[in-house]
Amino acid sequence: INRQTGCTGDNSVKAASYAINAVASKTSGDLDFVFVGPTCTTDIRTIRDFAELWKTPVIGYEPVFEARGVQELTSVINVAQFSVGGVAQTLVFLMKELNQSEITLIGSVKVLPNGFSLSNDLRNYNKVMKSFTIREYFEIDENNADWSKVDYRLRHGARMIVICVDFYDIYSSLYNIAIRTLSGFRFIIVIILNKPPDEVLNQPNIKNLLYGSNAFIISPLQEQFSDALSYMQNVLPTLADEQFTSFHRIYHACYAYCVGSMNGVETQTDNYHQAMRGKVVTTKYGAFTFDNSGSVLTNYAVFTVDPADMTFASVMTLKSTPKDCDYYDCFELTANKTPDLLWTLKDMDPPDECVARNACSNYIPHVIAGIIIVVSLLCTAVVYLKQRTHRMNIYKMTWKVANHTLKIIVNKNADAKMQRELENRSSKDENALTSRRRVFGSYALVGTQRAEYLQFKQEKKIIFPEETLDYLYTLRQLQHENLAKFYGIQCNDDNVTTFTVLHLLVERGTLEELCLDRDFGMDETFKSAFMRDILKGLQFLHKASIGYHGHLHAATCLIDINWVLKLALYGVTNFIVDCMDNKNIRLPDHAAPMITYPQYVCFPPEHIREYDETGKLPPRIVRGSPKGDIYCVGMIFYMMIEREDPYMLIHSLERPNPALVKEIMDEGKMPRMPVEHNLEGKLLEKCKDCWNRNPMMRPDIKSIVETIAVVYPTAKGNLVDQMIRMSEKWADELEDMVAIRTADLAAAQFQTMKLLNEMLPASVAQDLKNGIVRPPRSYESATVMFVQLCEFYALMKRSKPDEVINFLNDIFDQFDKVVKRHDAYKVETTGETYMVASGVPHENEGRHIFEVAEISLEIRAVSYTYILPHDKDYKLRIRIGFHAGPLAAGVIGIRSPRY
């Protein structure tokens, strides 16, 4: 076995062959040995010449890449499983599939230890076979290459670029060739290997580069490569992956000789060579077949990189079969494409001409710049139009309510002084609060919408600066589930001296009424839901440009028909106070107070002081602020927990002692706190924090929400959400009971369905159960039968009523058993008459006559053997008649349906 490196210029293998020849010439003529190797075509030629003299086989295990005729090496057996002709034919198949007729062929200038240059041999092969056109051919010195020139030549070459990979540093060479860039310019990249890709291109960086360039890989198809490699590495643990193919070929070379000699083949050169042609050899690594030239038939494949797992997937396989030898090849290939392969490059346009000139303009920066400019202009236009539209909407004053659309509806049974008393007085109706509505002294109609209102007397025209117009427009646009809609303001009308603020009328009630009504069971479900609704609405106002509520009290927290709390009269107090301070508006004469004393003393002390430092002025709307709203939240929560007015003034319409207001402002008076703290004590402590006289020390909404979550851990969301969860909890608790009752229900349903099936055909009953209405229809042919009990009335006269009933039940039950054995349906029984039909609703293609006929015979047989229990001598006689023909049928009745 020769393992020396040949074709290196020192003629080492030639020297060895001459030495062997000298030995052979001095040895007996029956010298029997085989020469396995070498790796170089030139050396093989030398060895071949001496083999003719030695009369012994030469088995080559490395590819003979030099283009040579079959006749030149007739004394050499080759097991390399690779040939230039094989990859050339595979390339031709691929070119046809991709509609290509010419290639650019490149390779390495180096000569490998086996002395071949794959690209040069491929070119020489094509000179003879003329299978395709090589438009450009050049070799690259990867260590000293001018890659810009390489790129220039590639861009000027053919669209399909074929790269014979015999480089030392494969990744660097492919990267410098810029195969990914060329692929982006619609060039087709083809890689040719003399070994399986799993052995040569298995590095992740090479796979990523090949996948990014959509490269095709042509190589020998090594069946079950992984299994063969694992098996050989078990035998040779130190074997590296890249050494596998060489060891594999040496193994096959030795094995081929052994198989040939064991089968009695003479090891003379000609005899051995002839005997191995067409022979099939089976090894532990698979079977291989020799062609008519003594070379192993090799299958080939076209691979791509599968992005799913970054493995090499074959998209075309080419099976090799022997044939009569031509000058080069003694085999032919048959292609088999992957059925679902998308040849995406097949119909793609060729590279642009600018690619060859390397003058393609990169328009991407210009496109990006253009897009940025267009987007900027569009954004500017959108912002401008939005601002313009907003400004126009501001001056349209959509919040202004025209006087002709406003109508005040006053309770005729109440004078002006009693209107507000009606609104603030709890109803004494016997009905529960949840089922009655609020009592209004008056309300407003804005078009067709009912609204609550605050009305003042306007003294002079109000001038609205743009800032105020913007504010009122924003206020009008606010939408939230916990805010009562602000309708607008009626003002500055000719010959009208009123100033009216309007918002949505909510009918069910106010939070103040619910808190103070001891008959209403306000448990933690209601409390937590209402508290969260208040905070959600307030948080929305604070985050909006409005910024505050200003008139927050339990009386302005309204409960709608769905038990959702809505805040009313928000965001208007500062504007109203400004108008009052500027003498634009004032309270109307002889009107009930808009603000009751119980509400007034719950306002923030700092805002009361701005209006009245003495505590002696009548209550009035005061200014508002976000921190002032927090103070009011504490008052509302106190009222909900204690179910009483904070200062015990709820039933008083008269002014309390002025000292109370003074104590609240100056002495920090707070509502009375309970001595014993229950589970809601933490929430009351939070209320005390809300009443801090330093507004900056009051808690924020987030901390209040967290306290509510601690105090009411099981109550989340609004009231409807909590009711739903409560229902779900009850449902969970009832599951065990439901499970117990399920069996009873199933039994009852079974009995019901059974009874329904007795009244109706099964298919009709099922339709009715599923809610399907089956309309009456006509049938071309069906059969109806009647069975009548003869002399029934005579039997009735001599029998008791219960005996008659038992008789009918017994005999008709026997008839039912007969009918059930046939494709028929018992329609009904009327007195002594029994009715049967066949062919409806299930049509049975004319069998209905036979079915009814058989039923009639079986019923007659029953009558022969029937014995009446209370009259043994009674002989049952029956009359049977049936008729076939067209009929109509359907379900009659709703409560007691019959078919």
Summary of the structure (lengths in Angstrom):
residues: 899
radius of gyration: 52.1
end to end distance: 98.6
largest distance: 148.6
contacts: 2668
relative contact order: 0.05
helix: 44%
strand: 18%
